[in-house]
Amino acid sequence: MKNILIVEDEQNLARFIELELIHENYEVDIVNDGNTGLQNALNFDYDCILLDLMLPGMNGLEVCRRIRNVKNTPIIMITAKGDTYDKVIGLDYGADDYIVKPFDIEELLARLRVIMRRNQSKASVITIDQLVIDLDAFTVSVGNEIIELTKTEYELLKLLAENQKHVLTREQILTHVWGYESEVETNVVDVYIRYLRNKLKPYQLQSIIETVRGVGYVIR
């Protein structure tokens, strides 16, 4: 079952959308402010986020930007602002689609189905040199040999692999792997990178994770 996060401060609208999505066999979480929306988006895995533009605490554009810094979860912006400039800004901040209030619920459901299909077509296996990361089986292997990783090591490697060629800061890695409200220091990222490299070393793959001095890490 697909999981949807609704970030909308108009509670009647949020509840209406929730009921329609449940009827379509989606699982739904609702939050009513930007800060909680960001926290949920970063700490849990959703198939799509329905994100209002005008939110208390933190506006939708900032929420979108911060999500996109560390995750590729599809985002549909929901807003009363319908002019071209606002649409362009929303898309530039990382939104995948944009729908203007008031809207027909059937249009929203159709846009959601398009995003679901697009997401399903994405590869469930990431290959880097000889390294194979199976996102469905939660395994990492070289040839027929499984590399035993802890959950944190796996999430760290997966994050770097999904953002291949994009440098991720220690703060971005910390937020995604350890959670939005984590009190863990950023140097724990360096420790786990070392763990990962040690586990990749027997396969001469430790060098795929590059250090960008003063910034963070990247898989090229």
N, C-alpha and C positions, 0 to 999 in steps of 0.2 A: 504494500500500500504506500502511495506517495505521501510525503509529509510537506505541508505548506505552513509557512509562517506569515501571519498577517500583522503588520505594524501600522495601526490606524487608530487615531484618537477619537474618531466619531464612533462611539460604541455601538450605536444602532446599525450603522453601515457594516462595521466589523462583524457583528453577530449575523446579519443578513448574509454576508459573503460566506461566513463559516457554515451556516446551515445549507447553503447551496453546494458548497464543496463537500460537506459530509454526505449529502445526497448523491454526489458523484464519486463516492468512495475514496475521498482524500482524508487523511488525518490532518488536523488543524491545530495550531497554537496561535493565540491572540495576545499581543501586548499593545499598550496604548501610549507609549512614549519612546522617544528615540534612543535613550540610553539603554533601556531594557531590551529594545529591539536589537541593538548592536550586540549586547551581551548574549542574547539567545542565538543570533546568527553566527557568532564566532564559536560558541560553546557546543552547538548541536549541528547535526547534518540535516539540511532541508533540501528538498528537490526544487523548491522555488520560494522566493520571498515576495510578497505583495507589500510594497512600501509606500506609505503616504509621504508627500513632500513636506507639508506643514505639520510638524510634530513638536510637542513640548519636550524640553530637555536638550534635544539635539535634532536639527532639521534633517529631513530625509536625504538631501544631497550629501551631507557630511556622513550620515550613516552608510550610505551607498559607497562613498569613497573609501571609508575605513574597512568595510567588508571586502571591497574589491582589492585592497592592498594585500589581503592574505587568502582570500577564497574566491572560487569561481562560481559560486551558487547563482543560478539565474535570478534576476531581479526585474519585477514589473513595477514601475512607478505608478502610483495612483494619486491623482491630484486634481484640484479645481482649476489649476493654471493651464490653459490650453494654447497659449501662443507659441509660435515656432521657437523663439529664443529659449523658453523654459524647457521645451522638449529637447532641444539640442544640448543644453546644459546637463539635463538628466542623463542623456545617452553618453555624453562626454565623461561624466562621473562614473560610468560603468554600468548603467542600467541596460537591460537587454530589450526592454519594450516599455511602452508608455500608454496609459489609458486615462482619459479625462472624465471627471465627474460632471454631470451624472452620466452613467453608462448603462447599457443593457447588460445584464448578467450573462447572457448568452455570448456576448462579445468577449467578456473577460474569460469565460470558460474556454472559448475557442483559442484565444491567445495563449492560455495556459496549456492547452493540448499541443499547440505548435511547439512550445518550449519543451514540453515533456518528450515529444518525438525527437526534437533536436538533441536533447540530452542523452536519450537512449542510443542514439547513433554514434556517440562518442566511444572511443576505444576503451575496453575494460582492462587492457593490458598495456603497460608502458615498458618499452625496451630501450635500454641504454647500454651500448656495447653488448657484452654477453649477459648483462643483468636483466632479468625479467621480473616486473612487479605486476602480480595478478590482483587487480583491485576487487574482484568478486570473491576470490579465495583467500584474500589477505595473506598472500605468500610472496616471498622474494626468493628467486632461484637463479642459479647459474648452471646451464645444462639441465641435468636431471637431479641436481643436488639443491636441496632447500637450505637457505641460510636462516638460521634461527635468530630472530630478532624479538626484543621485547615490544610491547604495544607502543611505547614512546618512541623507540628507535624506528619502528615501522612508520609511524605517523610522520616523523621527521623526514625520513627518506622519501615517503610518498609526497609530502609537501614540496620538497626540492625538485622531485621528478616532474610533478604536475606544473611547476613553474620553471621548467627548463629554460635556460638562457636569461632568466630574470633574476637579478640579484635580490635576495631577501635579507633585510636587516635582522639583527638579533631580536629586536623588539617585535617585528612581524612574526618571526618564528615562534617566539615565546607566547605571543597572543594566540596563535593558531594551535600550537601543540599542547601548551599547558593551560590555556584558558584565559579569557578576558580579565578576570579578577585575580589571576594568580599572583602570589607574592614571591614567586621564585625569582632569584636574581638572574640577569641576562647571561652571566658566565656559565650557568648550567647548560646553555646551548652549546658552548665550546666543549664542555665535558661530553655531551652526547654525540657531538660531531666526531670526537675522538673515538668514542665507543663504536660508532658506525664504521669509521675508517679501519679500525682494528678488525672488524668482522668482514670487511671487504678485502682486506690485505691478502689473505691466502689466494685470492683470485686475481691479484694484481689490478684491482678496481678501486683502490682507496683514493686514487688521484682524480676520480670523476667529480668528487666534491672539492670545489676550489674555495679558498679563503680570499675574500676581498677585504684587504686590510682596512680597519677602521669602520667597516660597514657591516659585513655579514658573510653569507655563503651563497654559492650558486653551483648548479650542475650545468655545464655548457652543452 
